[in-house]
Amino acid sequence: MELRNLLEDSVLYGVNKLMDEREDICKCNKCKFDIAAVALNSLPPKYVVTEAGGLYGRVKNLNYQFETDIIMVVAKAMDIVSKNPKHE
Ligand SMILES: [Zn+2]
């Protein structure tokens, strides 16, 4: 068995989605994961127990309001990281 934070997938989904819509930000992997980390650190984790390597109830289970909240947090994280990218 393993523990998984459901928000990891939701936040990464949100980051990918917002990055597709924005032309003005760096889209390298470093910035992408920095944005995800900032967003995840500002959200309470949502842990579930899953069979290692098995399928688990994912984004489908999340309601629309929840997804909207995540997108807002990701957008904020994106502003923070894009103003202070941790690389040249
Ligand atoms: Zn970058």
PDB file of the backbone (N, CA, C, O) and the ligand in Angstrom, with CONECT records:
HET     ZN  A 101       1
ATOM      1  N   MET A   1       0.848  -1.191   0.000  1.00  0.00           N
ATOM      2  CA  MET A   1       0.000   0.000   0.000  1.00  0.00           C
ATOM      3  C   MET A   1       0.887   1.245   0.000  1.00  0.00           C
ATOM      4  O   MET A   1       2.046   1.199   0.412  1.00  0.00           O
ATOM      5  N   GLU A   2       0.329   2.337  -0.461  1.00  0.00           N
ATOM      6  CA  GLU A   2       1.086   3.583  -0.407  1.00  0.00           C
ATOM      7  C   GLU A   2       0.147   4.754  -0.174  1.00  0.00           C
ATOM      8  O   GLU A   2      -1.056   4.683  -0.423  1.00  0.00           O
ATOM      9  N   LEU A   3       0.741   5.825   0.308  1.00  0.00           N
ATOM     10  CA  LEU A   3      -0.021   7.042   0.531  1.00  0.00           C
ATOM     11  C   LEU A   3       0.148   7.969  -0.661  1.00  0.00           C
ATOM     12  O   LEU A   3       1.237   8.099  -1.220  1.00  0.00           O
ATOM     13  N   ARG A   4      -0.924   8.596  -1.027  1.00  0.00           N
ATOM     14  CA  ARG A   4      -0.833   9.564  -2.130  1.00  0.00           C
ATOM     15  C   ARG A   4      -1.616  10.803  -1.764  1.00  0.00           C
ATOM     16  O   ARG A   4      -2.709  10.722  -1.202  1.00  0.00           O
ATOM     17  N   ASN A   5      -1.057  11.930  -2.082  1.00  0.00           N
ATOM     18  CA  ASN A   5      -1.778  13.178  -1.920  1.00  0.00           C
ATOM     19  C   ASN A   5      -2.520  13.451  -3.233  1.00  0.00           C
ATOM     20  O   ASN A   5      -1.914  13.779  -4.252  1.00  0.00           O
ATOM     21  N   LEU A   6      -3.839  13.309  -3.178  1.00  0.00           N
ATOM     22  CA  LEU A   6      -4.655  13.498  -4.387  1.00  0.00           C
ATOM     23  C   LEU A   6      -4.410  14.863  -5.036  1.00  0.00           C
ATOM     24  O   LEU A   6      -4.545  15.025  -6.249  1.00  0.00           O
ATOM     25  N   LEU A   7      -4.051  15.830  -4.205  1.00  0.00           N
ATOM     26  CA  LEU A   7      -3.874  17.180  -4.740  1.00  0.00           C
ATOM     27  C   LEU A   7      -2.694  17.278  -5.691  1.00  0.00           C
ATOM     28  O   LEU A   7      -2.657  18.162  -6.547  1.00  0.00           O
ATOM     29  N   GLU A   8      -1.719  16.366  -5.547  1.00  0.00           N
ATOM     30  CA  GLU A   8      -0.575  16.419  -6.459  1.00  0.00           C
ATOM     31  C   GLU A   8      -1.032  16.333  -7.909  1.00  0.00           C
ATOM     32  O   GLU A   8      -0.610  17.121  -8.755  1.00  0.00           O
ATOM     33  N   ASP A   9      -1.895  15.372  -8.179  1.00  0.00           N
ATOM     34  CA  ASP A   9      -2.391  15.212  -9.549  1.00  0.00           C
ATOM     35  C   ASP A   9      -3.247  16.399  -9.973  1.00  0.00           C
ATOM     36  O   ASP A   9      -3.140  16.889 -11.097  1.00  0.00           O
ATOM     37  N   SER A  10      -4.105  16.855  -9.049  1.00  0.00           N
ATOM     38  CA  SER A  10      -4.992  17.967  -9.398  1.00  0.00           C
ATOM     39  C   SER A  10      -4.206  19.229  -9.676  1.00  0.00           C
ATOM     40  O   SER A  10      -4.505  19.967 -10.616  1.00  0.00           O
ATOM     41  N   VAL A  11      -3.182  19.478  -8.842  1.00  0.00           N
ATOM     42  CA  VAL A  11      -2.388  20.692  -9.021  1.00  0.00           C
ATOM     43  C   VAL A  11      -1.564  20.614 -10.308  1.00  0.00           C
ATOM     44  O   VAL A  11      -1.471  21.597 -11.043  1.00  0.00           O
ATOM     45  N   LEU A  12      -0.964  19.448 -10.586  1.00  0.00           N
ATOM     46  CA  LEU A  12      -0.185  19.321 -11.822  1.00  0.00           C
ATOM     47  C   LEU A  12      -1.084  19.492 -13.049  1.00  0.00           C
ATOM     48  O   LEU A  12      -0.685  20.088 -14.050  1.00  0.00           O
ATOM     49  N   TYR A  13      -2.293  18.963 -12.952  1.00  0.00           N
ATOM     50  CA  TYR A  13      -3.263  19.145 -14.024  1.00  0.00           C
ATOM     51  C   TYR A  13      -3.541  20.637 -14.215  1.00  0.00           C
ATOM     52  O   TYR A  13      -3.569  21.138 -15.339  1.00  0.00           O
ATOM     53  N   GLY A  14      -3.747  21.334 -13.098  1.00  0.00           N
ATOM     54  CA  GLY A  14      -4.013  22.772 -13.151  1.00  0.00           C
ATOM     55  C   GLY A  14      -2.844  23.546 -13.723  1.00  0.00           C
ATOM     56  O   GLY A  14      -3.035  24.473 -14.509  1.00  0.00           O
ATOM     57  N   VAL A  15      -1.625  23.169 -13.332  1.00  0.00           N
ATOM     58  CA  VAL A  15      -0.434  23.863 -13.830  1.00  0.00           C
ATOM     59  C   VAL A  15      -0.330  23.684 -15.345  1.00  0.00           C
ATOM     60  O   VAL A  15      -0.107  24.652 -16.073  1.00  0.00           O
ATOM     61  N   ASN A  16      -0.491  22.452 -15.817  1.00  0.00           N
ATOM     62  CA  ASN A  16      -0.417  22.197 -17.261  1.00  0.00           C
ATOM     63  C   ASN A  16      -1.471  22.989 -18.019  1.00  0.00           C
ATOM     64  O   ASN A  16      -1.202  23.563 -19.074  1.00  0.00           O
ATOM     65  N   LYS A  17      -2.679  23.008 -17.457  1.00  0.00           N
ATOM     66  CA  LYS A  17      -3.782  23.683 -18.107  1.00  0.00           C
ATOM     67  C   LYS A  17      -3.520  25.187 -18.205  1.00  0.00           C
ATOM     68  O   LYS A  17      -3.693  25.787 -19.266  1.00  0.00           O
ATOM     69  N   LEU A  18      -3.098  25.791 -17.081  1.00  0.00           N
ATOM     70  CA  LEU A  18      -2.854  27.235 -17.089  1.00  0.00           C
ATOM     71  C   LEU A  18      -1.652  27.607 -17.950  1.00  0.00           C
ATOM     72  O   LEU A  18      -1.647  28.655 -18.595  1.00  0.00           O
ATOM     73  N   MET A  19      -0.626  26.740 -17.961  1.00  0.00           N
ATOM     74  CA  MET A  19       0.551  27.034 -18.769  1.00  0.00           C
ATOM     75  C   MET A  19       0.198  27.075 -20.247  1.00  0.00           C
ATOM     76  O   MET A  19       0.751  27.869 -21.008  1.00  0.00           O
ATOM     77  N   ASP A  20      -0.728  26.211 -20.644  1.00  0.00           N
ATOM     78  CA  ASP A  20      -1.168  26.204 -22.041  1.00  0.00           C
ATOM     79  C   ASP A  20      -1.828  27.530 -22.414  1.00  0.00           C
ATOM     80  O   ASP A  20      -1.763  27.975 -23.560  1.00  0.00           O
ATOM     81  N   GLU A  21      -2.467  28.152 -21.414  1.00  0.00           N
ATOM     82  CA  GLU A  21      -3.223  29.374 -21.696  1.00  0.00           C
ATOM     83  C   GLU A  21      -2.380  30.640 -21.598  1.00  0.00           C
ATOM     84  O   GLU A  21      -2.775  31.699 -22.086  1.00  0.00           O
ATOM     85  N   ARG A  22      -1.222  30.522 -20.965  1.00  0.00           N
ATOM     86  CA  ARG A  22      -0.400  31.724 -20.756  1.00  0.00           C
ATOM     87  C   ARG A  22       0.800  31.737 -21.697  1.00  0.00           C
ATOM     88  O   ARG A  22       1.506  30.740 -21.848  1.00  0.00           O
ATOM     89  N   GLU A  23       1.012  32.890 -22.325  1.00  0.00           N
ATOM     90  CA  GLU A  23       2.142  33.024 -23.237  1.00  0.00           C
ATOM     91  C   GLU A  23       3.335  33.668 -22.540  1.00  0.00           C
ATOM     92  O   GLU A  23       4.470  33.570 -23.006  1.00  0.00           O
ATOM     93  N   ASP A  24       3.063  34.323 -21.425  1.00  0.00           N
ATOM     94  CA  ASP A  24       4.062  35.230 -20.839  1.00  0.00           C
ATOM     95  C   ASP A  24       4.923  34.603 -19.749  1.00  0.00           C
ATOM     96  O   ASP A  24       5.684  35.308 -19.086  1.00  0.00           O
ATOM     97  N   ILE A  25       4.817  33.289 -19.552  1.00  0.00           N
ATOM     98  CA  ILE A  25       5.605  32.710 -18.467  1.00  0.00           C
ATOM     99  C   ILE A  25       6.537  31.621 -18.976  1.00  0.00           C
ATOM    100  O   ILE A  25       6.302  31.013 -20.021  1.00  0.00           O
ATOM    101  N   CYS A  26       7.609  31.388 -18.205  1.00  0.00           N
ATOM    102  CA  CYS A  26       8.569  30.344 -18.550  1.00  0.00           C
ATOM    103  C   CYS A  26       7.909  28.977 -18.352  1.00  0.00           C
ATOM    104  O   CYS A  26       7.253  28.738 -17.337  1.00  0.00           O
ATOM    105  N   LYS A  27       8.087  28.087 -19.327  1.00  0.00           N
ATOM    106  CA  LYS A  27       7.427  26.789 -19.256  1.00  0.00           C
ATOM    107  C   LYS A  27       8.392  25.639 -19.058  1.00  0.00           C
ATOM    108  O   LYS A  27       8.076  24.497 -19.391  1.00  0.00           O
ATOM    109  N   CYS A  28       9.572  25.930 -18.517  1.00  0.00           N
ATOM    110  CA  CYS A  28      10.522  24.843 -18.303  1.00  0.00           C
ATOM    111  C   CYS A  28      10.057  23.981 -17.122  1.00  0.00           C
ATOM    112  O   CYS A  28       9.203  24.392 -16.336  1.00  0.00           O
ATOM    113  N   ASN A  29      10.627  22.800 -17.015  1.00  0.00           N
ATOM    114  CA  ASN A  29      10.234  21.859 -15.966  1.00  0.00           C
ATOM    115  C   ASN A  29      10.475  22.410 -14.574  1.00  0.00           C
ATOM    116  O   ASN A  29       9.693  22.167 -13.655  1.00  0.00           O
ATOM    117  N   LYS A  30      11.572  23.163 -14.423  1.00  0.00           N
ATOM    118  CA  LYS A  30      11.914  23.734 -13.130  1.00  0.00           C
ATOM    119  C   LYS A  30      10.785  24.654 -12.653  1.00  0.00           C
ATOM    120  O   LYS A  30      10.303  24.530 -11.527  1.00  0.00           O
ATOM    121  N   CYS A  31      10.378  25.565 -13.514  1.00  0.00           N
ATOM    122  CA  CYS A  31       9.314  26.494 -13.143  1.00  0.00           C
ATOM    123  C   CYS A  31       7.997  25.758 -12.923  1.00  0.00           C
ATOM    124  O   CYS A  31       7.237  26.084 -12.011  1.00  0.00           O
ATOM    125  N   LYS A  32       7.738  24.765 -13.767  1.00  0.00           N
ATOM    126  CA  LYS A  32       6.499  24.006 -13.646  1.00  0.00           C
ATOM    127  C   LYS A  32       6.397  23.350 -12.269  1.00  0.00           C
ATOM    128  O   LYS A  32       5.359  23.430 -11.612  1.00  0.00           O
ATOM    129  N   PHE A  33       7.482  22.700 -11.838  1.00  0.00           N
ATOM    130  CA  PHE A  33       7.423  22.026 -10.545  1.00  0.00           C
ATOM    131  C   PHE A  33       7.509  23.016  -9.388  1.00  0.00           C
ATOM    132  O   PHE A  33       6.956  22.765  -8.318  1.00  0.00           O
ATOM    133  N   ASP A  34       8.201  24.145  -9.595  1.00  0.00           N
ATOM    134  CA  ASP A  34       8.202  25.180  -8.563  1.00  0.00           C
ATOM    135  C   ASP A  34       6.785  25.698  -8.328  1.00  0.00           C
ATOM    136  O   ASP A  34       6.363  25.886  -7.186  1.00  0.00           O
ATOM    137  N   ILE A  35       6.066  25.924  -9.407  1.00  0.00           N
ATOM    138  CA  ILE A  35       4.694  26.410  -9.294  1.00  0.00           C
ATOM    139  C   ILE A  35       3.835  25.376  -8.557  1.00  0.00           C
ATOM    140  O   ILE A  35       3.048  25.715  -7.673  1.00  0.00           O
ATOM    141  N   ALA A  36       4.007  24.112  -8.941  1.00  0.00           N
ATOM    142  CA  ALA A  36       3.237  23.047  -8.281  1.00  0.00           C
ATOM    143  C   ALA A  36       3.562  22.992  -6.789  1.00  0.00           C
ATOM    144  O   ALA A  36       2.666  22.795  -5.967  1.00  0.00           O
ATOM    145  N   ALA A  37       4.845  23.165  -6.431  1.00  0.00           N
ATOM    146  CA  ALA A  37       5.254  23.106  -5.027  1.00  0.00           C
ATOM    147  C   ALA A  37       4.657  24.264  -4.235  1.00  0.00           C
ATOM    148  O   ALA A  37       4.154  24.071  -3.128  1.00  0.00           O
ATOM    149  N   VAL A  38       4.715  25.465  -4.802  1.00  0.00           N
ATOM    150  CA  VAL A  38       4.145  26.630  -4.114  1.00  0.00           C
ATOM    151  C   VAL A  38       2.648  26.424  -3.906  1.00  0.00           C
ATOM    152  O   VAL A  38       2.123  26.706  -2.829  1.00  0.00           O
ATOM    153  N   ALA A  39       1.966  25.934  -4.930  1.00  0.00           N
ATOM    154  CA  ALA A  39       0.520  25.713  -4.828  1.00  0.00           C
ATOM    155  C   ALA A  39       0.214  24.643  -3.780  1.00  0.00           C
ATOM    156  O   ALA A  39      -0.673  24.820  -2.945  1.00  0.00           O
ATOM    157  N   LEU A  40       0.953  23.532  -3.830  1.00  0.00           N
ATOM    158  CA  LEU A  40       0.697  22.428  -2.896  1.00  0.00           C
ATOM    159  C   LEU A  40       0.964  22.845  -1.452  1.00  0.00           C
ATOM    160  O   LEU A  40       0.261  22.407  -0.542  1.00  0.00           O
ATOM    161  N   ASN A  41       1.965  23.680  -1.237  1.00  0.00           N
ATOM    162  CA  ASN A  41       2.286  24.116   0.117  1.00  0.00           C
ATOM    163  C   ASN A  41       1.219  25.032   0.702  1.00  0.00           C
ATOM    164  O   ASN A  41       1.145  25.201   1.919  1.00  0.00           O
ATOM    165  N   SER A  42       0.399  25.620  -0.152  1.00  0.00           N
ATOM    166  CA  SER A  42      -0.619  26.511   0.379  1.00  0.00           C
ATOM    167  C   SER A  42      -1.985  25.831   0.482  1.00  0.00           C
ATOM    168  O   SER A  42      -2.973  26.463   0.854  1.00  0.00           O
ATOM    169  N   LEU A  43      -2.031  24.551   0.153  1.00  0.00           N
ATOM    170  CA  LEU A  43      -3.295  23.808   0.241  1.00  0.00           C
ATOM    171  C   LEU A  43      -3.181  22.702   1.287  1.00  0.00           C
ATOM    172  O   LEU A  43      -2.115  22.105   1.433  1.00  0.00           O
ATOM    173  N   PRO A  44      -4.257  22.420   2.015  1.00  0.00           N
ATOM    174  CA  PRO A  44      -4.203  21.272   2.925  1.00  0.00           C
ATOM    175  C   PRO A  44      -4.149  19.991   2.104  1.00  0.00           C
ATOM    176  O   PRO A  44      -4.914  19.853   1.149  1.00  0.00           O
ATOM    177  N   PRO A  45      -3.268  19.048   2.443  1.00  0.00           N
ATOM    178  CA  PRO A  45      -3.158  17.826   1.644  1.00  0.00           C
ATOM    179  C   PRO A  45      -4.415  16.963   1.751  1.00  0.00           C
ATOM    180  O   PRO A  45      -5.158  17.050   2.728  1.00  0.00           O
ATOM    181  N   LYS A  46      -4.637  16.145   0.749  1.00  0.00           N
ATOM    182  CA  LYS A  46      -5.791  15.241   0.720  1.00  0.00           C
ATOM    183  C   LYS A  46      -5.253  13.839   0.462  1.00  0.00           C
ATOM    184  O   LYS A  46      -5.200  13.373  -0.676  1.00  0.00           O
ATOM    185  N   TYR A  47      -4.858  13.186   1.539  1.00  0.00           N
ATOM    186  CA  TYR A  47      -4.218  11.890   1.374  1.00  0.00           C
ATOM    187  C   TYR A  47      -5.221  10.753   1.239  1.00  0.00           C
ATOM    188  O   TYR A  47      -6.260  10.733   1.899  1.00  0.00           O
ATOM    189  N   VAL A  48      -4.887   9.820   0.380  1.00  0.00           N
ATOM    190  CA  VAL A  48      -5.663   8.586   0.250  1.00  0.00           C
ATOM    191  C   VAL A  48      -4.688   7.413   0.279  1.00  0.00           C
ATOM    192  O   VAL A  48      -3.508   7.554  -0.042  1.00  0.00           O
ATOM    193  N   VAL A  49      -5.210   6.253   0.671  1.00  0.00           N
ATOM    194  CA  VAL A  49      -4.403   5.036   0.668  1.00  0.00           C
ATOM    195  C   VAL A  49      -4.721   4.283  -0.610  1.00  0.00           C
ATOM    196  O   VAL A  49      -5.888   4.048  -0.923  1.00  0.00           O
ATOM    197  N   THR A  50      -3.690   3.904  -1.347  1.00  0.00           N
ATOM    198  CA  THR A  50      -3.915   3.171  -2.591  1.00  0.00           C
ATOM    199  C   THR A  50      -3.049   1.914  -2.608  1.00  0.00           C
ATOM    200  O   THR A  50      -2.028   1.835  -1.926  1.00  0.00           O
ATOM    201  N   GLU A  51      -3.470   0.951  -3.388  1.00  0.00           N
ATOM    202  CA  GLU A  51      -2.621  -0.212  -3.643  1.00  0.00           C
ATOM    203  C   GLU A  51      -1.450   0.309  -4.462  1.00  0.00           C
ATOM    204  O   GLU A  51      -1.644   1.071  -5.408  1.00  0.00           O
ATOM    205  N   ALA A  52      -0.239  -0.096  -4.106  1.00  0.00           N
ATOM    206  CA  ALA A  52       0.915   0.375  -4.862  1.00  0.00           C
ATOM    207  C   ALA A  52       0.723   0.084  -6.337  1.00  0.00           C
ATOM    208  O   ALA A  52       0.407  -1.043  -6.718  1.00  0.00           O
ATOM    209  N   GLY A  53       0.910   1.085  -7.158  1.00  0.00           N
ATOM    210  CA  GLY A  53       0.785   0.913  -8.598  1.00  0.00           C
ATOM    211  C   GLY A  53      -0.645   0.770  -9.091  1.00  0.00           C
ATOM    212  O   GLY A  53      -0.879   0.714 -10.299  1.00  0.00           O
ATOM    213  N   GLY A  54      -1.603   0.710  -8.176  1.00  0.00           N
ATOM    214  CA  GLY A  54      -2.987   0.515  -8.596  1.00  0.00           C
ATOM    215  C   GLY A  54      -3.671   1.813  -8.974  1.00  0.00           C
ATOM    216  O   GLY A  54      -3.119   2.899  -8.799  1.00  0.00           O
ATOM    217  N   LEU A  55      -4.866   1.686  -9.487  1.00  0.00           N
ATOM    218  CA  LEU A  55      -5.643   2.860  -9.832  1.00  0.00           C
ATOM    219  C   LEU A  55      -6.301   3.387  -8.567  1.00  0.00           C
ATOM    220  O   LEU A  55      -6.511   2.638  -7.612  1.00  0.00           O
ATOM    221  N   TYR A  56      -6.614   4.632  -8.559  1.00  0.00           N
ATOM    222  CA  TYR A  56      -7.285   5.210  -7.408  1.00  0.00           C
ATOM    223  C   TYR A  56      -8.260   6.256  -7.909  1.00  0.00           C
ATOM    224  O   TYR A  56      -8.127   6.758  -9.025  1.00  0.00           O
ATOM    225  N   GLY A  57      -9.231   6.580  -7.086  1.00  0.00           N
ATOM    226  CA  GLY A  57     -10.208   7.596  -7.481  1.00  0.00           C
ATOM    227  C   GLY A  57      -9.518   8.922  -7.650  1.00  0.00           C
ATOM    228  O   GLY A  57      -9.021   9.478  -6.671  1.00  0.00           O
ATOM    229  N   ARG A  58      -9.470   9.440  -8.833  1.00  0.00           N
ATOM    230  CA  ARG A  58      -8.731  10.683  -9.008  1.00  0.00           C
ATOM    231  C   ARG A  58      -9.595  11.864  -9.366  1.00  0.00           C
ATOM    232  O   ARG A  58     -10.698  12.014  -8.839  1.00  0.00           O
ATOM    233  N   VAL A  59      -9.113  12.697 -10.250  1.00  0.00           N
ATOM    234  CA  VAL A  59      -9.733  13.998 -10.477  1.00  0.00           C
ATOM    235  C   VAL A  59     -11.240  13.918 -10.705  1.00  0.00           C
ATOM    236  O   VAL A  59     -11.973  14.855 -10.387  1.00  0.00           O
ATOM    237  N   LYS A  60     -11.696  12.800 -11.254  1.00  0.00           N
ATOM    238  CA  LYS A  60     -13.126  12.597 -11.476  1.00  0.00           C
ATOM    239  C   LYS A  60     -13.952  12.852 -10.223  1.00  0.00           C
ATOM    240  O   LYS A  60     -15.061  13.382 -10.290  1.00  0.00           O
ATOM    241  N   ASN A  61     -13.391  12.465  -9.074  1.00  0.00           N
ATOM    242  CA  ASN A  61     -14.128  12.588  -7.822  1.00  0.00           C
ATOM    243  C   ASN A  61     -14.216  14.017  -7.299  1.00  0.00           C
ATOM    244  O   ASN A  61     -14.977  14.311  -6.377  1.00  0.00           O
ATOM    245  N   LEU A  62     -13.437  14.884  -7.893  1.00  0.00           N
ATOM    246  CA  LEU A  62     -13.392  16.234  -7.369  1.00  0.00           C
ATOM    247  C   LEU A  62     -14.493  17.053  -8.019  1.00  0.00           C
ATOM    248  O   LEU A  62     -14.741  16.959  -9.221  1.00  0.00           O
ATOM    249  N   ASN A  63     -15.145  17.856  -7.193  1.00  0.00           N
ATOM    250  CA  ASN A  63     -16.229  18.632  -7.777  1.00  0.00           C
ATOM    251  C   ASN A  63     -15.715  19.893  -8.442  1.00  0.00           C
ATOM    252  O   ASN A  63     -14.543  20.252  -8.328  1.00  0.00           O
ATOM    253  N   TYR A  64     -16.615  20.546  -9.131  1.00  0.00           N
ATOM    254  CA  TYR A  64     -16.222  21.685  -9.949  1.00  0.00           C
ATOM    255  C   TYR A  64     -15.683  22.832  -9.102  1.00  0.00           C
ATOM    256  O   TYR A  64     -14.688  23.462  -9.462  1.00  0.00           O
ATOM    257  N   GLN A  65     -16.344  23.101  -7.973  1.00  0.00           N
ATOM    258  CA  GLN A  65     -15.892  24.187  -7.109  1.00  0.00           C
ATOM    259  C   GLN A  65     -14.466  23.937  -6.635  1.00  0.00           C
ATOM    260  O   GLN A  65     -13.639  24.848  -6.584  1.00  0.00           O
ATOM    261  N   PHE A  66     -14.200  22.685  -6.290  1.00  0.00           N
ATOM    262  CA  PHE A  66     -12.879  22.317  -5.825  1.00  0.00           C
ATOM    263  C   PHE A  66     -11.840  22.584  -6.911  1.00  0.00           C
ATOM    264  O   PHE A  66     -10.764  23.120  -6.644  1.00  0.00           O
ATOM    265  N   GLU A  67     -12.182  22.203  -8.129  1.00  0.00           N
ATOM    266  CA  GLU A  67     -11.241  22.418  -9.230  1.00  0.00           C
ATOM    267  C   GLU A  67     -11.004  23.910  -9.467  1.00  0.00           C
ATOM    268  O   GLU A  67      -9.884  24.330  -9.760  1.00  0.00           O
ATOM    269  N   THR A  68     -12.061  24.701  -9.338  1.00  0.00           N
ATOM    270  CA  THR A  68     -11.927  26.144  -9.498  1.00  0.00           C
ATOM    271  C   THR A  68     -10.998  26.712  -8.435  1.00  0.00           C
ATOM    272  O   THR A  68     -10.172  27.578  -8.724  1.00  0.00           O
ATOM    273  N   ASP A  69     -11.133  26.227  -7.206  1.00  0.00           N
ATOM    274  CA  ASP A  69     -10.258  26.683  -6.122  1.00  0.00           C
ATOM    275  C   ASP A  69      -8.806  26.353  -6.440  1.00  0.00           C
ATOM    276  O   ASP A  69      -7.917  27.179  -6.233  1.00  0.00           O
ATOM    277  N   ILE A  70      -8.569  25.152  -6.938  1.00  0.00           N
ATOM    278  CA  ILE A  70      -7.204  24.738  -7.254  1.00  0.00           C
ATOM    279  C   ILE A  70      -6.611  25.620  -8.339  1.00  0.00           C
ATOM    280  O   ILE A  70      -5.454  26.033  -8.255  1.00  0.00           O
ATOM    281  N   ILE A  71      -7.413  25.906  -9.358  1.00  0.00           N
ATOM    282  CA  ILE A  71      -6.936  26.745 -10.456  1.00  0.00           C
ATOM    283  C   ILE A  71      -6.547  28.126  -9.935  1.00  0.00           C
ATOM    284  O   ILE A  71      -5.561  28.713 -10.379  1.00  0.00           O
ATOM    285  N   MET A  72      -7.341  28.638  -8.982  1.00  0.00           N
ATOM    286  CA  MET A  72      -7.023  29.952  -8.414  1.00  0.00           C
ATOM    287  C   MET A  72      -5.704  29.925  -7.652  1.00  0.00           C
ATOM    288  O   MET A  72      -4.888  30.838  -7.769  1.00  0.00           O
ATOM    289  N   VAL A  73      -5.508  28.868  -6.872  1.00  0.00           N
ATOM    290  CA  VAL A  73      -4.263  28.741  -6.107  1.00  0.00           C
ATOM    291  C   VAL A  73      -3.082  28.585  -7.062  1.00  0.00           C
ATOM    292  O   VAL A  73      -2.016  29.157  -6.836  1.00  0.00           O
ATOM    293  N   VAL A  74      -3.275  27.812  -8.124  1.00  0.00           N
ATOM    294  CA  VAL A  74      -2.201  27.604  -9.103  1.00  0.00           C
ATOM    295  C   VAL A  74      -1.876  28.921  -9.813  1.00  0.00           C
ATOM    296  O   VAL A  74      -0.709  29.225 -10.058  1.00  0.00           O
ATOM    297  N   ALA A  75      -2.902  29.694 -10.140  1.00  0.00           N
ATOM    298  CA  ALA A  75      -2.679  30.975 -10.823  1.00  0.00           C
ATOM    299  C   ALA A  75      -1.846  31.902  -9.948  1.00  0.00           C
ATOM    300  O   ALA A  75      -0.962  32.607 -10.435  1.00  0.00           O
ATOM    301  N   LYS A  76      -2.144  31.891  -8.633  1.00  0.00           N
ATOM    302  CA  LYS A  76      -1.397  32.724  -7.706  1.00  0.00           C
ATOM    303  C   LYS A  76       0.060  32.247  -7.631  1.00  0.00           C
ATOM    304  O   LYS A  76       0.988  33.054  -7.654  1.00  0.00           O
ATOM    305  N   ALA A  77       0.243  30.937  -7.542  1.00  0.00           N
ATOM    306  CA  ALA A  77       1.592  30.363  -7.477  1.00  0.00           C
ATOM    307  C   ALA A  77       2.371  30.696  -8.742  1.00  0.00           C
ATOM    308  O   ALA A  77       3.576  30.943  -8.694  1.00  0.00           O
ATOM    309  N   MET A  78       1.677  30.701  -9.866  1.00  0.00           N
ATOM    310  CA  MET A  78       2.303  30.993 -11.146  1.00  0.00           C
ATOM    311  C   MET A  78       2.820  32.432 -11.178  1.00  0.00           C
ATOM    312  O   MET A  78       3.895  32.702 -11.713  1.00  0.00           O
ATOM    313  N   ASP A  79       2.046  33.347 -10.603  1.00  0.00           N
ATOM    314  CA  ASP A  79       2.493  34.742 -10.529  1.00  0.00           C
ATOM    315  C   ASP A  79       3.743  34.860  -9.669  1.00  0.00           C
ATOM    316  O   ASP A  79       4.702  35.540 -10.035  1.00  0.00           O
ATOM    317  N   ILE A  80       3.720  34.185  -8.515  1.00  0.00           N
ATOM    318  CA  ILE A  80       4.856  34.254  -7.587  1.00  0.00           C
ATOM    319  C   ILE A  80       6.117  33.731  -8.276  1.00  0.00           C
ATOM    320  O   ILE A  80       7.156  34.390  -8.251  1.00  0.00           O
ATOM    321  N   VAL A  81       6.028  32.550  -8.890  1.00  0.00           N
ATOM    322  CA  VAL A  81       7.211  31.920  -9.486  1.00  0.00           C
ATOM    323  C   VAL A  81       7.678  32.677 -10.734  1.00  0.00           C
ATOM    324  O   VAL A  81       8.880  32.827 -10.955  1.00  0.00           O
ATOM    325  N   SER A  82       6.741  33.147 -11.540  1.00  0.00           N
ATOM    326  CA  SER A  82       7.155  33.803 -12.785  1.00  0.00           C
ATOM    327  C   SER A  82       7.828  35.146 -12.508  1.00  0.00           C
ATOM    328  O   SER A  82       8.610  35.631 -13.325  1.00  0.00           O
ATOM    329  N   LYS A  83       7.521  35.747 -11.352  1.00  0.00           N
ATOM    330  CA  LYS A  83       8.195  37.001 -10.994  1.00  0.00           C
ATOM    331  C   LYS A  83       9.577  36.738 -10.400  1.00  0.00           C
ATOM    332  O   LYS A  83      10.459  37.594 -10.472  1.00  0.00           O
ATOM    333  N   ASN A  84       9.763  35.571  -9.821  1.00  0.00           N
ATOM    334  CA  ASN A  84      11.049  35.203  -9.213  1.00  0.00           C
ATOM    335  C   ASN A  84      11.498  33.820  -9.638  1.00  0.00           C
ATOM    336  O   ASN A  84      11.628  32.935  -8.793  1.00  0.00           O
ATOM    337  N   PRO A  85      11.739  33.607 -10.929  1.00  0.00           N
ATOM    338  CA  PRO A  85      12.156  32.268 -11.363  1.00  0.00           C
ATOM    339  C   PRO A  85      13.484  31.902 -10.712  1.00  0.00           C
ATOM    340  O   PRO A  85      14.366  32.746 -10.554  1.00  0.00           O
ATOM    341  N   LYS A  86      13.615  30.623 -10.336  1.00  0.00           N
ATOM    342  CA  LYS A  86      14.824  30.204  -9.633  1.00  0.00           C
ATOM    343  C   LYS A  86      15.931  29.800 -10.609  1.00  0.00           C
ATOM    344  O   LYS A  86      16.711  28.889 -10.336  1.00  0.00           O
ATOM    345  N   HIS A  87      15.986  30.475 -11.723  1.00  0.00           N
ATOM    346  CA  HIS A  87      17.066  30.260 -12.680  1.00  0.00           C
ATOM    347  C   HIS A  87      17.192  31.510 -13.515  1.00  0.00           C
ATOM    348  O   HIS A  87      16.343  32.398 -13.440  1.00  0.00           O
ATOM    349  N   GLU A  88      18.254  31.594 -14.319  1.00  0.00           N
ATOM    350  CA  GLU A  88      18.438  32.788 -15.165  1.00  0.00           C
ATOM    351  C   GLU A  88      17.601  32.682 -16.405  1.00  0.00           C
ATOM    352  O   GLU A  88      17.618  33.585 -17.241  1.00  0.00           O
TER     353      GLU A  88
HETATM  354 ZN    ZN A 101      11.790  28.312 -16.085  1.00  0.00          ZN2+
END
